[in-house]
Amino acid sequence: MSGAVPSGFLALPRVDPSLAREVQDDLDKVEEMLADSVRSTDPLLTEAASHLLQAGGKRFRAMLVLLAAHFGDPKSPDLIAAAAVVELTHVATLYHDDVMDEAEMRRGRPSANMRWGNSVAILTGDYVFAQASTKLADLGTEAVRLQAETFARLVKGQVRETSGPQADVDPLDHYLQVISDKTASLIASSAEFGGMFGKVDPETTGTLTRASDALGMAFQLADDILDVAGHPDDSGKTPGTDLREGVLTLPMFYALRSTDPADERLRSLLGRPLDDTEAEEALALLRPHPAMGEAAASLRGWADKARAELATLPEGRAREAFESLCDYVVERSG
């Protein structure tokens, strides 16, 4: 598989072609390691654990590990395993998320919980995380510590989301904190892993970690905007999924703040489960609403925060790639 043509972000003309090829070749090695990692002597476990990996995915976190290492030594022998660890951790959380959300689809195919039931899906997520931990044990105690802290934030974010905001907490602030814990934390740790195993100097690693944290916020906001404005080919799920489930995201929070009497019907539809007819009505009202522009401006703000961090780094193809990644996250939301 090595030598495959770069795709997605790496295929953009703003990314140095030689860097894109190097990262893509390493991603191919990560892909092979991921497939090997989830093989088991139990056929059902192998099939279930391979289910989401075979469905594809952007491998965004693994790519960040590899890209960050280009500020140091991108040929360090532990980088492939480090990239596989963060991707396995991410995939493990998806199995659990789908059970809690009662999701029917993931990455364009039936979710594991729909295909095998909740018990198998939960155990599969546990198994995938165990495989990540096995690889992690060979990477040293500092890597284990970082992984443990990150996983604790992932769990805390899920608990926050499940329990909802406290009475004295602004629901929008609560929503952003959930994103910080559930999404941005692992994306930031991906860059930190890349710096750690790419022998990048601590100051640069810190900058990349902060930039990737802001980038992680932008990444999730882009997904939330796409769920309203996007097409299934862009987001991998049917538009309005959050609306149907009664989940509030950034465009909806802004719409709820409207005091315009014309928005009364839209406000009445937000924050509660909707049937298909109501969801289509809500989408039709929300897509042209000024709240979408406000949400897009917030997304750009997080991307700009990442760019401001990156601007302090030495110029070169790795910095340019990270800056292009900021553009890519913003553009995919449109």
Disulfide bonds with the S-S distance in Angstrom:
none
